[in-house]
Amino acid sequence: MPLVNVKVIENVFTPEQKSRMIKKLTDVMVEIEGKNLRSNTLVIIEDIKEGDWAVGGNSLTAKDVHRIQRGEIAA
């Protein structure tokens, strides 16, 4: 059975966005592995505490990610 584990910075995505992620990721796995695996496809979304996620030695917060989404700072 497939397991998809997604890690995101807390406070970046809403519960509704996370629900959409779960549905779409499940749909992709079913497309690849077949419809009979839908009921056995696991999707886990883990929130990582702000500041505990770093890129290039720089910690990121939800505010930083939202600024990147808006194009205010380079990714």
The first five atom37 places (N, CA, C, CB, O) and aatype in JSON, in Angstrom:
{
  "aatype": [12, 14, 10, 19, 2, 19, 11, 19, 9, 6, 2, 19, 13, 16, 14, 6, 5, 11, 15, 1, 12, 9, 11, 11, 10, 16, 3, 19, 12, 19, 6, 9, 6, 7, 11, 2, 10, 1, 15, 2, 16, 10, 19, 9, 9, 6, 3, 9, 11, 6, 7, 3, 17, 0, 19, 7, 7, 2, 15, 10, 16, 0, 11, 3, 19, 8, 1, 9, 5, 1, 7, 6, 9, 0, 0],
  "atom_mask": [
    [1, 1, 1, 1, 1],
    [1, 1, 1, 1, 1],
    [1, 1, 1, 1, 1],
    [1, 1, 1, 1, 1],
    [1, 1, 1, 1, 1],
    [1, 1, 1, 1, 1],
    [1, 1, 1, 1, 1],
    [1, 1, 1, 1, 1],
    [1, 1, 1, 1, 1],
    [1, 1, 1, 1, 1],
    [1, 1, 1, 1, 1],
    [1, 1, 1, 1, 1],
    [1, 1, 1, 1, 1],
    [1, 1, 1, 1, 1],
    [1, 1, 1, 1, 1],
    [1, 1, 1, 1, 1],
    [1, 1, 1, 1, 1],
    [1, 1, 1, 1, 1],
    [1, 1, 1, 1, 1],
    [1, 1, 1, 1, 1],
    [1, 1, 1, 1, 1],
    [1, 1, 1, 1, 1],
    [1, 1, 1, 1, 1],
    [1, 1, 1, 1, 1],
    [1, 1, 1, 1, 1],
    [1, 1, 1, 1, 1],
    [1, 1, 1, 1, 1],
    [1, 1, 1, 1, 1],
    [1, 1, 1, 1, 1],
    [1, 1, 1, 1, 1],
    [1, 1, 1, 1, 1],
    [1, 1, 1, 1, 1],
    [1, 1, 1, 1, 1],
    [1, 1, 1, 0, 1],
    [1, 1, 1, 1, 1],
    [1, 1, 1, 1, 1],
    [1, 1, 1, 1, 1],
    [1, 1, 1, 1, 1],
    [1, 1, 1, 1, 1],
    [1, 1, 1, 1, 1],
    [1, 1, 1, 1, 1],
    [1, 1, 1, 1, 1],
    [1, 1, 1, 1, 1],
    [1, 1, 1, 1, 1],
    [1, 1, 1, 1, 1],
    [1, 1, 1, 1, 1],
    [1, 1, 1, 1, 1],
    [1, 1, 1, 1, 1],
    [1, 1, 1, 1, 1],
    [1, 1, 1, 1, 1],
    [1, 1, 1, 0, 1],
    [1, 1, 1, 1, 1],
    [1, 1, 1, 1, 1],
    [1, 1, 1, 1, 1],
    [1, 1, 1, 1, 1],
    [1, 1, 1, 0, 1],
    [1, 1, 1, 0, 1],
    [1, 1, 1, 1, 1],
    [1, 1, 1, 1, 1],
    [1, 1, 1, 1, 1],
    [1, 1, 1, 1, 1],
    [1, 1, 1, 1, 1],
    [1, 1, 1, 1, 1],
    [1, 1, 1, 1, 1],
    [1, 1, 1, 1, 1],
    [1, 1, 1, 1, 1],
    [1, 1, 1, 1, 1],
    [1, 1, 1, 1, 1],
    [1, 1, 1, 1, 1],
    [1, 1, 1, 1, 1],
    [1, 1, 1, 0, 1],
    [1, 1, 1, 1, 1],
    [1, 1, 1, 1, 1],
    [1, 1, 1, 1, 1],
    [1, 1, 1, 1, 1]
  ],
  "atom_positions": [
    [[0.83, -1.17, 0.0], [0.0, 0.0, 0.0], [0.88, 1.24, 0.0], [-0.95, 0.0, 1.2], [1.85, 1.3, 0.75]],
    [[0.56, 2.23, -0.84], [1.38, 3.43, -0.93], [1.2, 4.34, 0.28], [1.04, 4.19, -2.2], [0.12, 4.46, 0.85]],
    [[2.3, 4.97, 0.65], [2.29, 5.98, 1.72], [2.96, 7.23, 1.17], [3.02, 5.48, 3.01], [4.11, 7.18, 0.73]],
    [[2.25, 8.34, 1.19], [2.78, 9.62, 0.75], [2.88, 10.49, 2.0], [1.87, 10.3, -0.37], [1.88, 10.74, 2.67]],
    [[4.1, 10.95, 2.3], [4.34, 11.76, 3.49], [4.78, 13.14, 3.04], [5.39, 11.1, 4.44], [5.83, 13.29, 2.41]],
    [[3.98, 14.15, 3.37], [4.25, 15.53, 2.97], [4.55, 16.33, 4.23], [3.05, 16.14, 2.18], [3.79, 16.32, 5.19]],
    [[5.67, 17.03, 4.21], [6.04, 17.88, 5.34], [5.93, 19.33, 4.9], [7.49, 17.55, 5.84], [6.45, 19.72, 3.85]],
    [[5.24, 20.12, 5.71], [5.04, 21.53, 5.4], [5.32, 22.35, 6.65], [3.6, 21.8, 4.87], [5.26, 21.84, 7.77]],
    [[5.63, 23.62, 6.45], [5.81, 24.52, 7.59], [4.44, 24.86, 8.15], [6.59, 25.81, 7.17], [3.52, 25.21, 7.4]],
    [[4.31, 24.76, 9.47], [3.01, 25.04, 10.09], [2.55, 26.45, 9.74], [3.1, 24.88, 11.62], [3.35, 27.36, 9.54]],
    [[1.25, 26.61, 9.68], [0.58, 27.89, 9.42], [0.75, 28.41, 7.99], [1.1, 28.92, 10.36], [0.44, 29.57, 7.72]],
    [[1.23, 27.57, 7.08], [1.32, 27.99, 5.68], [0.04, 27.61, 4.95], [2.55, 27.35, 5.0], [-0.5, 28.43, 4.2]],
    [[-0.44, 26.39, 5.14], [-1.62, 25.9, 4.42], [-2.82, 25.81, 5.35], [-1.33, 24.54, 3.79], [-2.7, 25.47, 6.52]],
    [[-3.98, 26.13, 4.8], [-5.22, 26.03, 5.55], [-5.67, 24.57, 5.6], [-6.32, 26.94, 4.93], [-5.18, 23.76, 4.81]],
    [[-6.59, 24.24, 6.5], [-7.14, 22.88, 6.5], [-7.77, 22.51, 5.15], [-8.19, 22.75, 7.61], [-7.68, 21.36, 4.72]],
    [[-8.39, 23.47, 4.48], [-9.01, 23.21, 3.19], [-7.94, 22.88, 2.15], [-9.85, 24.41, 2.74], [-8.13, 21.98, 1.33]],
    [[-6.82, 23.61, 2.16], [-5.74, 23.33, 1.23], [-5.13, 21.95, 1.49], [-4.65, 24.42, 1.33], [-4.8, 21.22, 0.56]],
    [[-4.99, 21.6, 2.76], [-4.46, 20.28, 3.1], [-5.41, 19.18, 2.62], [-4.24, 20.17, 4.62], [-4.96, 18.15, 2.13]],
    [[-6.7, 19.4, 2.75], [-7.68, 18.41, 2.25], [-7.55, 18.23, 0.75], [-9.11, 18.84, 2.61], [-7.63, 17.11, 0.24]],
    [[-7.36, 19.34, 0.03], [-7.17, 19.26, -1.42], [-5.89, 18.51, -1.76], [-7.12, 20.67, -2.04], [-5.87, 17.71, -2.7]],
    [[-4.82, 18.75, -0.99], [-3.57, 18.02, -1.2], [-3.8, 16.52, -1.05], [-2.48, 18.49, -0.21], [-3.36, 15.73, -1.89]],
    [[-4.48, 16.14, 0.01], [-4.74, 14.73, 0.28], [-5.51, 14.09, -0.87], [-5.53, 14.56, 1.59], [-5.14, 13.02, -1.35]],
    [[-6.56, 14.76, -1.33], [-7.36, 14.21, -2.43], [-6.54, 14.08, -3.7], [-8.58, 15.1, -2.69], [-6.56, 13.04, -4.35]],
    [[-5.81, 15.14, -4.06], [-5.06, 15.13, -5.31], [-3.9, 14.14, -5.26], [-4.53, 16.52, -5.62], [-3.64, 13.46, -6.25]],
    [[-3.21, 14.04, -4.13], [-2.12, 13.08, -4.02], [-2.65, 11.64, -4.11], [-1.36, 13.28, -2.7], [-2.03, 10.78, -4.73]],
    [[-3.79, 11.41, -3.47], [-4.41, 10.08, -3.56], [-4.79, 9.79, -5.01], [-5.67, 10.0, -2.65], [-4.55, 8.68, -5.5]],
    [[-5.39, 10.75, -5.69], [-5.78, 10.56, -7.08], [-4.57, 10.22, -7.96], [-6.48, 11.81, -7.62], [-4.67, 9.36, -8.84]],
    [[-3.45, 10.89, -7.74], [-2.24, 10.63, -8.52], [-1.76, 9.2, -8.28], [-1.13, 11.64, -8.17], [-1.42, 8.5, -9.23]],
    [[-1.73, 8.77, -7.03], [-1.27, 7.42, -6.73], [-2.2, 6.38, -7.35], [-1.19, 7.2, -5.21], [-1.74, 5.37, -7.87]],
    [[-3.5, 6.63, -7.3], [-4.47, 5.7, -7.9], [-4.26, 5.64, -9.42], [-5.93, 6.12, -7.57], [-4.34, 4.57, -10.02]],
    [[-3.99, 6.79, -10.03], [-3.72, 6.83, -11.47], [-2.49, 5.98, -11.82], [-3.51, 8.29, -11.94], [-2.47, 5.32, -12.86]],
    [[-1.5, 5.98, -10.96], [-0.26, 5.24, -11.22], [-0.42, 3.76, -10.88], [0.9, 5.84, -10.42], [-0.01, 2.9, -11.66]],
    [[-1.01, 3.46, -9.73], [-1.01, 2.09, -9.23], [-2.34, 1.34, -9.38], [-0.63, 2.1, -7.81], [-2.41, 0.14, -9.14]],
    [[-3.38, 2.06, -9.78], [-4.66, 1.38, -10.01], [-5.7, 1.7, -8.95], [0.0, 0.0, 0.0], [-5.39, 1.95, -7.79]],
    [[-6.96, 1.68, -9.4], [-8.08, 2.09, -8.54], [-8.28, 1.19, -7.33], [-9.35, 2.11, -9.34], [-8.84, 1.64, -6.33]],
    [[-7.84, -0.05, -7.39], [-8.04, -0.95, -6.26], [-7.2, -0.58, -5.04], [-7.72, -2.36, -6.67], [-7.45, -1.06, -3.94]],
    [[-6.21, 0.28, -5.25], [-5.38, 0.7, -4.11], [-5.88, 1.98, -3.43], [-3.96, 0.9, -4.58], [-5.29, 2.4, -2.44]],
    [[-6.95, 2.6, -3.96], [-7.44, 3.84, -3.35], [-7.69, 3.68, -1.85], [-8.74, 4.29, -4.05], [-7.25, 4.52, -1.06]],
    [[-8.37, 2.63, -1.45], [-8.72, 2.47, -0.03], [-7.51, 2.13, 0.84], [-9.78, 1.39, 0.12], [-7.61, 2.13, 2.06]],
    [[-6.38, 1.83, 0.19], [-5.17, 1.51, 0.94], [-4.07, 2.55, 0.75], [-4.65, 0.15, 0.53], [-2.93, 2.32, 1.13]],
    [[-4.42, 3.69, 0.17], [-3.45, 4.76, -0.05], [-3.46, 5.69, 1.15], [-3.75, 5.54, -1.36], [-4.49, 6.27, 1.5]],
    [[-2.3, 5.82, 1.77], [-2.17, 6.66, 2.97], [-1.48, 7.97, 2.6], [-1.38, 5.93, 4.08], [-0.46, 7.96, 1.9]],
    [[-2.02, 9.07, 3.07], [-1.39, 10.38, 2.89], [-1.28, 11.0, 4.27], [-2.21, 11.29, 1.9], [-2.26, 11.13, 5.0]],
    [[-0.06, 11.4, 4.62], [0.18, 12.04, 5.91], [0.75, 13.43, 5.63], [1.16, 11.19, 6.8], [1.72, 13.58, 4.88]],
    [[0.15, 14.43, 6.22], [0.68, 15.79, 6.13], [1.2, 16.15, 7.52], [-0.42, 16.82, 5.62], [0.44, 16.2, 8.49]],
    [[2.49, 16.41, 7.58], [3.12, 16.75, 8.86], [3.46, 18.24, 8.87], [4.4, 15.9, 9.09], [4.1, 18.75, 7.95]],
    [[3.04, 18.92, 9.92], [3.41, 20.32, 10.11], [4.74, 20.37, 10.86], [2.31, 21.1, 10.88], [4.88, 19.78, 11.94]],
    [[5.7, 21.07, 10.29], [6.98, 21.29, 10.93], [6.95, 22.69, 11.55], [8.17, 21.15, 9.9], [6.56, 23.66, 10.91]],
    [[7.36, 22.77, 12.8], [7.31, 24.03, 13.53], [8.07, 25.11, 12.78], [7.88, 23.86, 14.94], [9.16, 24.88, 12.25]],
    [[7.48, 26.31, 12.74], [8.15, 27.44, 12.11], [9.53, 27.63, 12.75], [7.3, 28.73, 12.24], [9.67, 27.55, 13.97]],
    [[10.52, 27.88, 11.93], [11.87, 28.05, 12.42], [12.66, 26.76, 12.47], [0.0, 0.0, 0.0], [13.89, 26.78, 12.53]],
    [[11.96, 25.61, 12.45], [12.64, 24.31, 12.44], [12.9, 23.82, 11.02], [11.81, 23.27, 13.2], [13.41, 22.72, 10.83]],
    [[12.57, 24.62, 10.04], [12.76, 24.31, 8.64], [13.74, 25.35, 8.1], [11.39, 24.32, 7.83], [13.52, 26.55, 8.25]],
    [[14.81, 24.89, 7.5], [15.81, 25.84, 7.01], [16.25, 25.46, 5.6], [17.03, 25.88, 7.95], [16.27, 24.29, 5.23]],
    [[16.6, 26.48, 4.84], [17.12, 26.31, 3.5], [18.38, 27.17, 3.4], [16.06, 26.7, 2.39], [18.36, 28.37, 3.69]],
    [[19.46, 26.55, 2.99], [20.7, 27.29, 2.86], [21.19, 27.9, 4.15], [0.0, 0.0, 0.0], [21.86, 28.93, 4.15]],
    [[20.84, 27.26, 5.26], [21.27, 27.76, 6.56], [20.38, 28.83, 7.15], [0.0, 0.0, 0.0], [20.68, 29.37, 8.22]],
    [[19.28, 29.14, 6.47], [18.35, 30.17, 6.95], [17.01, 29.54, 7.32], [18.15, 31.27, 5.88], [16.38, 28.87, 6.5]],
    [[16.58, 29.77, 8.56], [15.29, 29.26, 9.0], [14.15, 29.98, 8.29], [15.14, 29.41, 10.53], [14.24, 31.17, 7.98]],
    [[13.08, 29.24, 8.04], [11.9, 29.81, 7.38], [10.71, 29.78, 8.32], [11.58, 29.05, 6.08], [10.52, 28.84, 9.09]],
    [[9.9, 30.81, 8.24], [8.64, 30.88, 8.96], [7.5, 30.89, 7.94], [8.57, 32.14, 9.9], [7.74, 31.02, 6.74]],
    [[6.28, 30.77, 8.42], [5.13, 30.85, 7.53], [5.1, 32.21, 6.82], [3.81, 30.62, 8.31], [4.77, 32.3, 5.64]],
    [[5.46, 33.25, 7.55], [5.48, 34.6, 6.97], [6.46, 34.64, 5.79], [5.88, 35.65, 8.05], [6.16, 35.24, 4.75]],
    [[7.62, 34.02, 5.95], [8.59, 33.97, 4.85], [8.0, 33.26, 3.63], [9.87, 33.26, 5.31], [8.14, 33.73, 2.51]],
    [[7.34, 32.13, 3.87], [6.76, 31.36, 2.75], [5.68, 32.17, 2.05], [6.18, 30.02, 3.26], [5.6, 32.17, 0.82]],
    [[4.84, 32.86, 2.82], [3.78, 33.68, 2.21], [4.39, 34.81, 1.37], [2.84, 34.27, 3.31], [3.86, 35.17, 0.32]],
    [[5.49, 35.37, 1.84], [6.17, 36.42, 1.06], [6.73, 35.84, -0.23], [7.31, 37.06, 1.89], [6.69, 36.5, -1.27]],
    [[7.25, 34.61, -0.19], [7.74, 33.95, -1.4], [6.58, 33.7, -2.35], [8.46, 32.62, -1.06], [6.7, 33.93, -3.55]],
    [[5.44, 33.23, -1.82], [4.26, 32.97, -2.65], [3.8, 34.23, -3.38], [3.11, 32.42, -1.79], [3.37, 34.16, -4.53]],
    [[3.9, 35.36, -2.71], [3.49, 36.64, -3.31], [4.56, 37.22, -4.24], [3.17, 37.64, -2.22], [4.31, 38.23, -4.91]],
    [[5.73, 36.6, -4.29], [6.81, 37.08, -5.14], [7.6, 38.23, -4.55], [0.0, 0.0, 0.0], [8.34, 38.91, -5.25]],
    [[7.43, 38.44, -3.24], [8.13, 39.56, -2.59], [9.61, 39.27, -2.35], [7.46, 39.9, -1.27], [10.44, 40.18, -2.31]],
    [[9.93, 37.99, -2.2], [11.33, 37.58, -2.04], [11.58, 36.36, -2.89], [11.67, 37.29, -0.56], [10.65, 35.6, -3.17]],
    [[12.81, 36.18, -3.31], [13.16, 35.04, -4.16], [13.09, 33.75, -3.37], [14.55, 35.22, -4.75], [13.4, 33.71, -2.18]],
    [[12.68, 32.69, -4.05], [12.59, 31.37, -3.41], [13.97, 30.79, -3.21], [11.74, 30.4, -4.25], [14.11, 29.69, -2.69]]
  ]
}
